[in-house]
Amino acid sequence: MPLLEVVDLKTYYKTLSGYVKAVDGVSFEVEKGQATGLVGESGCGKTTTALAVMRILPQGGKIVSGNILFKGTDIVGLDDETLREDIRWKEISLVFQGAMNALNPVYKISDQICEAIVTHEKNVSKQEALERTRKLLELVGVDPSRLDNYPHEFSGGMRQRAMIAMALASNPSLLIADEPATALDVIVAAQVLKLMKELKERLGLGMILITHDLSIVAEICERVAVMYGGRIMEYADVVQLFKHPLHPYTQGLVGAFPDIRAKNRMRMVSIPGSPPDLLRPPSGCVFHPRCEHAKDICRREVPKVAELDKKHFVACFMVEAKNKGERW
């Protein structure tokens, strides 16, 4: 049984102009001790998927249908009290995007991490929580002597490490990291990502890594789901996906990265057009307005996510046709 199994999840936002289909039939799995990456352009539904898993959608957001099975239990059907006491932070924790703004500027780092422990573990004293906070900071590479510093006294990388320590405070089974390297310079970002990889292996954490950077996924994840317009276009083993990207959108993302091993400088490949308006998404395949291979069927019908190779799933009529030996 997977640690987490998301099945046909649909999450919409209600607005004055109608419903925004932010997540529209997404399915993927996370195994214990492994990381699954959610990648794609901004606005494709990555963060909404994470917030739905935690059941902390903002006002107007609602899980319309689907299942979120964590250790076999459907989170969608749980009441708020059970979620707060038994699931959030104790079993599933989240490293929010932008650690610069995620910490409260008027409280010490120690107070904020201790609060996460005491709130979710009623029998832990303040002194025990403080000692665990020291060990957590040491675990993520922050000198415990900085325990009583305020967030403004930490660098960006240290604040990100403090957020990771807070997320690990109650020994969760699943860690969701939303753009953990955002706003960090490349050296500090590399250190934070190396830390997350080490923690995943040392603690046996399941992990969902949300990013638009394919190189981060290649470094940390075992599986990757490529999202576009609230749907999954391709879902595969990370090595297989990079070696043989099948969906035109995935090929565009991979082609947009320069190959540093190439002897001759290659022209960068870009995907024409703009991401869709999810308030009024295009008919048929949501990617067809930007796809050079699109045909009438792509404009009329929504392609189903089909397994074309061992654990390699693609939602594309062209790929299906070519897999059957048909001309396109």
C-alpha positions in Angstrom: 0.0 0.0 0.0 1.4 3.4 -0.9 1.9 6.0 1.9 -0.3 8.4 0.0 -2.6 7.7 -3.0 -4.4 10.6 -4.7 -7.2 9.3 -6.9 -9.0 11.5 -9.5 -8.8 14.6 -7.3 -10.8 17.6 -8.4 -10.5 20.9 -6.5 -12.2 24.1 -7.6 -12.3 27.7 -6.5 -15.5 29.6 -6.4 -15.3 33.1 -7.8 -17.7 35.8 -8.8 -17.1 34.8 -12.5 -17.6 31.1 -11.9 -15.5 28.1 -10.9 -11.8 27.9 -11.4 -10.9 24.2 -12.1 -7.5 24.4 -10.4 -7.1 20.6 -10.0 -9.1 18.6 -12.5 -8.8 14.8 -12.1 -5.3 14.4 -10.7 -3.9 10.9 -9.6 -0.5 10.0 -8.2 1.2 8.0 -5.5 3.9 8.6 -2.9 5.8 5.6 -1.4 7.4 5.6 2.0 11.0 6.8 1.8 10.6 8.1 -1.7 9.8 11.5 -3.3 7.3 12.4 -6.0 7.8 15.6 -7.8 4.9 17.8 -9.1 6.3 20.0 -11.9 4.9 22.5 -14.4 4.4 26.2 -15.1 3.0 28.6 -12.6 -0.8 28.3 -12.2 -0.9 24.6 -13.2 -2.4 23.4 -9.9 0.7 22.1 -8.0 0.2 24.1 -4.8 -3.5 23.6 -4.8 -2.9 19.9 -4.9 -0.7 20.2 -1.8 -3.2 22.3 0.1 -5.9 19.8 -0.8 -3.8 16.9 0.6 -3.4 18.9 3.9 -7.1 20.0 3.7 -6.1 23.7 4.2 -7.5 25.2 1.1 -8.1 29.0 1.2 -11.6 30.5 1.3 -13.5 29.6 -1.8 -11.6 26.4 -2.4 -13.3 23.0 -2.3 -12.6 19.4 -3.0 -15.3 18.6 -5.5 -14.6 14.9 -5.9 -11.8 12.3 -5.6 -10.0 10.5 -2.8 -6.8 11.3 -0.8 -5.8 8.0 0.8 -3.2 8.4 3.5 -2.1 5.0 4.9 -5.4 3.6 3.6 -7.6 6.3 5.2 -9.5 8.7 3.0 -8.6 12.2 4.3 -11.4 13.8 2.3 -14.0 12.3 4.6 -12.3 13.2 7.9 -13.7 16.0 10.2 -11.7 19.1 11.0 -10.9 18.0 14.6 -9.5 14.6 13.5 -7.5 16.3 10.8 -6.1 18.9 13.3 -5.2 16.4 16.1 -4.2 13.3 14.1 -3.1 14.2 10.6 -1.8 17.8 10.1 1.9 18.2 11.3 1.8 14.9 13.2 1.5 12.7 10.0 1.6 15.2 7.1 3.6 18.5 7.3 4.2 21.3 4.9 7.1 23.5 4.2 5.4 26.6 2.8 6.7 28.5 -0.2 8.7 31.6 0.8 10.3 31.0 4.2 10.9 34.8 4.3 7.2 35.4 5.0 6.2 32.1 6.7 7.8 32.8 10.1 6.2 35.3 12.5 8.7 38.2 12.8 7.8 39.1 16.4 8.4 35.6 17.9 11.7 33.8 18.5 12.6 30.8 16.4 12.5 28.6 19.5 9.0 29.7 20.4 7.6 29.0 16.9 9.0 25.5 16.7 8.1 24.7 20.3 4.5 25.8 19.6 4.3 23.3 16.7 5.3 20.6 19.2 3.2 21.5 22.2 0.1 22.2 20.1 0.0 18.7 18.5 1.4 16.7 21.4 -0.5 17.5 24.6 1.7 15.5 27.0 4.9 17.3 26.1 6.2 19.9 28.5 7.7 23.3 27.4 11.1 22.1 28.5 10.9 18.9 26.6 9.7 20.8 23.5 12.7 23.2 23.9 15.1 20.3 24.0 13.6 18.7 20.9 13.8 22.1 19.2 17.6 22.2 19.9 18.0 18.7 18.3 15.8 19.7 15.3 17.9 22.7 14.6 21.1 20.7 14.9 19.5 18.1 12.5 18.9 20.7 9.8 22.4 22.3 10.2 21.6 25.3 12.4 23.7 26.1 15.4 21.4 25.5 18.5 22.9 28.6 20.1 20.8 30.6 17.6 17.7 29.2 19.3 16.5 32.5 20.7 17.2 34.6 17.6 14.3 36.3 15.7 13.6 35.5 12.0 15.2 38.8 10.9 18.5 37.6 12.5 18.5 34.5 10.2 19.7 34.5 6.6 17.3 33.2 3.9 18.9 29.7 3.9 18.7 29.5 7.7 15.0 30.5 7.7 14.3 27.8 5.2 16.1 25.3 7.5 14.1 26.5 10.4 10.9 25.9 8.5 12.1 22.4 7.7 12.8 21.8 11.4 9.3 23.0 12.2 7.8 20.7 9.7 9.7 17.7 11.2 8.8 18.7 14.8 6.2 15.9 15.3 8.0 13.2 13.2 5.7 13.1 10.2 5.5 10.3 7.7 4.9 12.7 4.7 6.6 16.0 4.0 5.3 18.4 1.4 7.8 21.0 0.2 6.4 23.8 -1.9 9.2 25.5 -3.9 11.8 25.0 -1.2 14.6 26.8 -3.1 12.6 29.9 -4.1 14.3 33.2 -3.4 17.6 31.5 -2.4 20.8 31.9 -4.3 22.1 28.9 -6.1 24.7 27.9 -3.4 22.2 28.1 -0.5 19.5 26.4 -2.6 21.9 23.5 -3.3 22.6 23.2 0.4 18.9 23.2 1.3 18.1 20.6 -1.4 21.0 18.4 -0.2 19.7 18.6 3.3 16.2 17.5 2.2 17.6 14.6 0.3 19.6 13.5 3.3 16.6 13.8 5.6 14.4 11.8 3.3 17.0 8.9 3.3 17.8 9.1 7.0 14.3 9.4 8.3 12.5 7.4 5.7 10.2 10.3 4.8 7.7 10.2 2.0 7.9 13.5 0.2 6.0 15.6 -2.3 8.3 18.2 -4.0 6.6 21.0 -5.8 8.7 23.0 -8.2 8.9 24.4 -11.7 12.6 23.4 -11.9 13.2 20.0 -13.5 16.8 19.9 -12.3 15.6 19.8 -8.7 13.3 17.0 -9.4 16.1 15.0 -11.1 18.2 15.5 -8.0 15.7 14.4 -5.3 12.7 12.5 -6.7 12.1 8.9 -7.7 8.8 9.7 -9.5 7.5 12.8 -11.3 4.1 14.0 -12.4 4.1 16.8 -15.0 1.0 19.0 -14.5 -0.6 21.5 -17.0 -3.9 23.3 -16.7 -4.9 21.4 -13.5 -4.3 18.0 -15.0 -1.4 15.5 -15.2 0.1 15.2 -18.7 2.7 12.6 -17.9 3.7 10.5 -14.8 6.7 8.3 -14.7 9.9 7.2 -13.1 12.2 10.3 -13.1 15.0 8.6 -15.1 12.6 7.2 -17.6 10.9 10.6 -18.0 14.1 12.5 -18.6 15.4 9.9 -21.1 12.1 9.4 -23.0 9.7 12.3 -22.5 6.6 11.4 -24.5 4.1 14.2 -24.0 4.7 17.3 -26.2 4.5 19.5 -23.1 7.1 17.4 -21.2 9.3 17.5 -24.3 9.0 21.3 -24.3 10.0 21.5 -20.6 13.0 19.2 -21.0 14.0 21.0 -24.2 13.9 24.4 -22.5 16.9 23.3 -20.4 20.4 23.7 -22.0 22.5 20.6 -22.1 25.8 21.6 -20.5 27.4 18.5 -22.0 26.8 19.5 -25.6 29.9 20.5 -27.5 28.0 22.9 -29.7 25.8 25.7 -28.3 22.2 24.7 -29.0 19.3 27.2 -29.5 16.9 27.2 -26.5 13.5 25.6 -27.2 10.4 27.5 -26.0 6.7 26.5 -25.8 4.6 28.9 -27.8 1.5 30.6 -26.3 0.4 31.1 -22.7 -1.0 28.8 -20.0 -4.8 28.4 -20.1 -7.4 30.4 -18.2 -8.7 27.8 -15.8 -11.9 29.8 -15.4 -12.7 29.0 -19.0 -10.4 26.1 -20.0 -10.2 25.1 -23.7 -12.2 22.2 -24.8 -10.6 18.8 -25.3 -7.0 18.4 -24.4 -6.1 21.5 -22.3 -2.7 21.7 -24.0 -4.0 21.6 -27.6 -3.9 25.5 -28.2 -0.1 25.3 -27.7 0.6 21.9 -29.3 2.0 21.8 -32.8 0.8 18.2 -33.2 -2.9 18.9 -32.3 -5.7 17.5 -34.4 -9.5 17.7 -34.4 -9.8 14.9 -31.8 -7.5 16.9 -29.4 -9.9 19.9 -29.7 -13.0 17.7 -29.1 -12.1 15.1 -26.5 -10.2 15.0 -23.2 -7.4 12.3 -23.4 -7.4 9.8 -20.6 -4.2 9.1 -18.7 -3.1 5.7 -20.1 -0.2 3.4 -19.0 1.8 3.1 -22.2 4.9 1.5 -20.6 5.6 0.0 -17.2 4.5 2.7 -14.8 4.8 5.4 -17.5 1.5 7.2 -17.9 0.6 9.8 -20.6 -2.5 11.7 -21.5 -2.1 12.3 -25.2 -3.9 11.0 -28.3 -0.8 11.3 -30.5 1.4 9.3 -28.1 -1.4 6.6 -27.8 -1.7 6.4 -31.6 2.1 6.1 -32.1 2.3 3.5 -29.4 -0.2 1.4 -31.4 1.8 1.8 -34.6 -0.7 4.2 -36.1 0.2 7.2 -38.2 -0.5 10.7 -36.8 
